[in-house]
Amino acid sequence: MPVTVFEEARAIKIKWPQLDITVTALMNVTENSPLIDLLFKRLPYRSLQSHALVSGDHLYHIIPAEELIYTPATYKVSNRAETPDGTVFLSRNQHMAIKYGPLSEYLPAAPCGIVIPEDIPKLQKAGNILWHACYDTAQALDVVVWDATQSEPMGHLPIPIQRTGVSEDVRKIVQEIYVEVGNSLVLFLELIATIHKGLAPSGAGSKGSYFQTMVFLQGQVRALGYTVLNNLVRMEATQPQFSLQHLITMYRVLASPIVEFCGYMGTGFLLDIHEKIDAAIKRSVENNPDQQEAREDFLAMICAFAQYVTLLNAQNLQLFPWKHGEDYRTALPVS
């Protein structure tokens, strides 16, 4: 990483409770202070820990911060693979990512801090265990992040509702989504686990196999969250030339076919809440003469739905039987 200006360090603690491993990271890349400020605004929080699947020795998890979707990074490195082990990145996918070893992903990224040198061995130990949990055992493991100047948070850490909406109609939908989000480690995994056991009510699959269903679900849920919903939130915030009706049309055109197909594959709540959002758009958004209120109602539902789908994607990835990758070893030497 190029030499950069450091401020008096703001530090965070990152803990994997089931592993009893905690590391300290200094969030001190001043060029990206706006991103770091957004992180600290949302501390403390608990998230599902994920391991990168196509990048190398990289951990990531979802930060419950909508603003990260549309807040640009001031400073990016051109190749994240060339950064030191322990580098902490924040991204517009609402990810905190941590490099703990060699990477193949040479894409630009926004460094915001680094794990302290004495904690690198612990980070690498956690990374290898978390890879095993993702690749071999499909075990769900938590990560807890908090301000290092504060005590470790104990107990339940609810995900805050970031936009409530204006109309009562929309408020109820947003609340319903966040109830589901709040119970994610039970309800999401139970729903996804049903699909991953071949028990989707529709019998989705072909000729007695549901492996294809799991593969298709992976691609569809990720596209819905990162490509459709997050980009709608980003466009609303950064592209003023798009009217409310433009955004509504894009939502219906882009999201509906994906949601309907996912619903067929077994994600019942996803389809149900999409239908409620579409009905609320007709009742409370398109019929509201106050365009500011209507826009806020639309955005509140889309932001909440995006949060749900992003978490659904993370848990879907955690349960996928990646160990079949042993049959597809890379021909190139591993660096």
C-alpha positions, 0 to 999 in steps of 0.5 A: 500500500502506498504511504498515506497520511495517518491520523491518531488511530481509531481502533475496532475489535473484530471477534469471532465468538465461536472461535474465541479469537479477537483481533484489533484493527486500526482504521486510520487511512484518513483519505477514506475517513467518510467510509470509516465514519459510516462504520463507526456510526453503526458500531457495535454490530453482529454479522454472519462471517463469510469467506471469499470463494474466488479471491483467495485468503479473504474474509468479508461480512455485511455491515448494516450501513445503507450509506456505504452503498452510495458513498464513494471511496476517496482513495483506492488501491489499484490492486488489492492483492498487493496490499499487506496481510491484515488490510481492512477494506470497506466496499459499496457492497456493504462489506468489511473485507480483510486480507489474511494471505495471498489473493488472486483478485487484482481489482481496485479496493478501498483500504481503510485500516489494518490489523495490528502486526501482533494479531496477524497470526490470530487473523490467519488462524481464524481465516483458515478455520473460517475457510473450513467452515465455508468449504467443508462443513457449511457451519454458520459462524458470527463476527462481532465488531465494536469500537475498541474504546468501548467494552465488548457488547454482550447479548443480542445486537439488533439490526437497526431500521435505517428507513421507516417510511412515511405511510403506515402501509409502508411502515408495516412492510419495513417492520415485517422485513426487519423482523425476518432480518433480526431472526436471520440466523434461525429463520433464513438458515432454516428456509435455505436449509430446506432448499439445500436438502432438496425439500423445496415445496415445488420439487424444484430440480430435474430428474431427481436432482436438486443440485442444479437448484442450489446452483441457480439459486446462488446466481439469482439471489446474488444478482437480485441483491447486489445488481438490482436492489443495491443499484436502485438505492445507489441510483436514487442517491446519486442520479437525480435525473431518474424520476420516481417512476423511472425507479419504480419501472426498473424495480418491476422490470429487473426484480420481478422475474428473479424474485418469481424464479427464486420463489419457485425454487423455495424462497417463499418469504422473498416472493411474498414480500416482493408482492407486498412491496409491489402492492404498496407501490400501487397504493401508497407510492404511485397514488401519493401526490406528495412526491417527496413522501412517495419517494421516501416510502419507495426507498424505505421498502427497497432498502429494507428488501436489499438488506434482507436479500444481501443477508439471504445471499450470505447465508445461501453461500454458507450452506452451498456444498463447495467441497465439490470443488475438490473435483475442479482443481485449478491447473495453474500453480497456486502462488 
